[in-house]
Amino acid sequence: SWFDMFRDRVIFPIHGINGKVIAFAGRQLQKDDKGPKYLNSPETEVYHKSDILYGMYFAKKEMKKQNNCYLVEGYTDVITLFQGGVENVVASSGTSLTDGQIKLIRRFSENVTVLYDGDYAGLKASLRGTDMLLERGLNVRVVTFPDGEDPDSYCKKLGPENFKKYLVDEARDFILFKSKMLLDEAKGDPIRKAEALRDILGSIALIPDTLKRSQYAQECGRLMDTDEKILFSEIARIRRKQHNEPGKQIEQMYNDILNVPAAEKQTEHILVDDEPQEKDLIRILIQSGTKLFMEGVTVADFIFKELELDQALKLANPLYNRILEEYRETVSENLELDTQFFINHAEHEISLLAAELLTERYEISPYWAENSTPIPEIRDNYVNDLSSVFFYLKLKRLNTLIKQNFEKHEQAEAEGEKEEIYYYILELIAVRNLIASHIGYVILT
């Protein structure tokens, strides 16, 4: 006979991305019910469970606005959090995440914060599913709750405002959270520590972004007191196994890192001419050498220390190097040194250069000075200018090292040597890109 499949159950309407109800889910009400805890409508042309996240229609606007998605497990978690003001929340409906669900999240946010229940056994099982988010390029953070609590119960316990604060305060990066949890579990046992390390590196290897992988590997090495090169090598082995690409050539991988097609390599046009930066360095030295760069360190002290630490930063212009050397010698002899020293220099070439460098090329309009926010003079911006000069010179140095090691890789014969050089290249690229991002340079190679 006909009967209602959702009888004796509380029913949750499931909405599609356009807001229309496309299915239902029913949860048991009776403890003695021997059926499944949850029942869902059967699959139809409009309802594919693997492509649906509960609450997505109501969460998508806030997800996009905050660029973050809170991912929970159950229907009631979504309802309670939404009522508490956390509107960018969706549920996987008690099932493992699928590609379709992850693609749906990525349409509205590249950041996911997974809310785990307090149950430790369930937490370990959930960690494995979270790796899929990393593999699809999402940034993953986690929040855990005390034993016996879930997002629904804990939100009710703390109240909406305190719960929102808890979500912000307790959010942890997934990789670092997983590393700490597995290390605590290993408790100094070398074998268990090795297993934990392999598990963590397996997660890192899934991350498609090379720079992120490099940063995580470095942090992981610090946390586990392990040589970074060993970690890089293991990640490479895992990725080769994952992608079945043991014969892939370094040149193709290098180009993939830089997102530049091999056939369309562009000529670098930013890091080519050091003259303006070197000239600026000499200007700052002559104009502000005796001023403080930081507490206890003058501008001249900082310049000479930086050049001493990296001999490769030696200036290309012979005249500039003569000025540097004379400045160093004059300071070492405790002679008074100011701008007039160079303007009245016996060497005509140095005197002309000093006059040029010390002449202000721009003058602030009187109207602007009277009616607008004051603009600092160029000579007063020496700290930022000097930092920018050295960042530029270091970028040039890193770029040269990358090219040199790329050539060394092509000449290397032993597989182990090739791999070691390759990961050194990755480290150099990571550092170079961080510096470039910090000072706003675009690198084309």
Residue pairs with C-beta under 8 A, 6 or more apart in sequence:
5 26
5 39
6 24
6 26
6 39
8 28
8 29
8 30
8 33
9 26
9 27
9 28
9 29
9 39
10 26
10 27
10 29
11 24
11 25
11 26
12 24
12 25
12 26
12 27
12 54
12 75
13 21
13 24
14 21
14 22
14 23
14 24
14 25
14 40
14 41
14 47
14 52
14 54
15 21
15 22
15 55
15 56
15 57
15 58
16 22
16 46
16 47
16 52
16 57
17 56
17 57
17 60
17 104
18 57
19 57
22 44
22 46
22 47
22 52
23 40
23 41
23 44
23 47
23 49
23 52
24 40
24 41
25 38
25 39
25 40
25 41
25 54
25 75
25 93
26 38
26 39
26 40
27 37
27 38
27 75
28 35
28 36
28 37
28 38
38 93
38 94
40 49
40 93
41 47
43 49
48 100
49 93
49 95
50 95
50 98
50 99
50 100
50 101
51 98
51 100
51 101
51 104
52 93
52 101
52 104
53 90
53 91
53 92
53 93
53 101
53 104
53 105
54 75
54 78
54 90
54 91
54 92
54 93
55 78
55 82
55 89
55 90
55 91
56 90
56 104
58 82
58 87
59 69
59 78
59 82
59 87
59 88
59 89
59 90
60 107
60 108
61 87
62 87
62 88
63 69
63 88
63 90
63 105
63 108
63 109
64 108
64 109
65 88
66 88
66 109
67 109
67 110
67 111
68 88
68 109
68 111
68 112
68 113
69 88
69 89
69 90
69 105
69 108
69 109
69 111
69 112
69 113
70 81
70 86
70 88
70 89
70 90
70 113
70 115
70 167
71 89
71 90
71 91
71 92
71 105
71 112
71 113
71 114
71 115
72 78
72 81
72 89
72 90
72 91
72 92
72 115
72 151
73 91
73 92
73 93
73 94
73 117
73 150
74 91
74 93
74 94
74 150
74 152
75 91
75 93
76 152
77 89
77 91
77 115
77 150
77 151
77 152
78 89
78 90
78 91
79 152
80 151
80 152
80 155
80 156
81 89
81 151
81 152
81 155
81 163
82 89
83 160
84 155
84 159
84 160
84 163
84 164
85 160
85 161
85 164
86 155
86 160
86 163
86 164
86 167
88 109
90 105
92 101
96 129
97 129
97 130
97 132
97 133
99 132
99 136
102 132
102 133
102 136
102 138
103 136
105 112
105 138
106 136
106 137
106 138
110 137
110 138
110 139
111 138
111 139
111 141
112 133
112 138
112 139
112 140
112 141
113 140
113 141
113 142
113 143
113 167
113 171
114 126
114 130
114 133
114 140
114 141
114 142
114 143
114 174
115 142
115 143
115 145
115 151
115 167
116 122
116 123
116 126
116 142
116 143
116 144
116 145
117 123
117 145
117 149
117 150
117 151
118 144
118 145
118 146
118 147
118 148
118 149
118 150
119 147
119 148
120 147
123 144
127 178
130 140
130 142
130 174
131 202
131 203
131 206
133 140
133 174
134 140
134 174
134 175
134 203
134 206
134 207
135 206
135 207
135 208
137 207
137 208
137 209
140 173
140 174
140 175
141 171
141 172
141 173
141 174
142 171
142 172
142 174
142 177
143 166
143 167
143 170
143 171
143 172
144 170
145 151
145 154
146 154
149 157
154 163
154 166
155 163
158 166
174 203
175 200
175 203
175 204
175 216
175 219
175 220
176 219
176 223
178 199
178 200
178 203
179 196
179 200
179 220
179 223
179 224
180 223
182 196
182 199
182 200
183 193
183 196
183 223
183 224
185 192
185 196
186 192
186 193
186 195
186 196
193 224
197 220
197 224
197 226
197 231
198 234
200 220
201 217
201 220
201 231
201 234
201 235
201 238
202 238
204 213
204 216
204 217
204 220
204 235
205 213
205 235
205 238
205 239
205 242
206 242
207 213
207 216
210 256
210 257
210 426
210 429
210 430
211 429
211 430
211 433
211 434
213 235
214 232
214 426
214 427
214 430
215 430
217 228
217 231
217 232
217 235
218 228
220 226
220 231
221 227
221 228
221 231
228 427
229 420
229 423
232 423
232 426
232 427
233 419
233 420
233 423
236 419
236 422
236 423
239 245
240 246
240 248
250 406
250 409
250 410
250 418
250 422
251 262
251 410
252 262
253 422
254 406
254 425
255 261
255 262
255 265
257 426
257 429
258 429
258 445
260 266
260 444
260 445
265 445
266 444
266 445
267 444
268 399
268 443
268 444
268 445
269 444
270 441
270 442
270 443
270 444
271 392
271 395
271 396
271 399
271 441
271 443
274 315
274 316
274 392
274 393
274 396
275 316
275 317
277 389
277 392
277 393
278 315
278 316
278 317
278 320
279 317
279 320
279 357
280 385
280 389
281 303
281 315
281 320
281 386
281 389
282 320
282 323
282 324
282 353
282 357
283 357
283 358
284 299
284 303
284 382
284 385
284 386
284 389
285 299
285 300
285 303
285 323
285 324
285 327
286 323
286 339
286 342
286 354
286 357
286 358
287 339
287 357
287 358
287 379
287 382
288 299
288 379
288 382
289 298
289 299
289 300
289 303
289 327
289 337
290 298
290 299
290 300
290 337
290 338
291 298
291 299
291 382
292 298
292 299
293 299
293 301
293 302
293 382
293 383
293 386
294 302
297 305
299 382
299 386
300 327
300 331
302 386
303 324
303 386
304 324
304 328
306 313
306 390
307 313
307 314
307 324
310 394
310 397
312 397
312 400
313 390
313 393
313 394
313 397
314 321
315 321
315 324
319 349
319 350
319 353
322 350
323 342
323 350
323 353
327 337
330 337
330 341
331 337
339 354
339 358
342 350
342 351
342 353
342 354
343 351
343 354
343 355
343 358
344 351
345 351
345 354
360 377
360 378
360 379
362 378
364 375
368 375
378 385
388 439
391 435
391 438
391 439
392 439
392 441
394 435
395 432
395 435
395 436
395 441
395 443
398 428
398 431
398 432
398 435
399 432
399 443
399 445
401 428
402 425
402 428
402 429
402 432
402 445
405 421
405 424
405 425
405 428
406 425
408 421
409 418
409 421
409 422
409 425
412 418
412 421
432 443
433 443
435 441
436 442
436 443
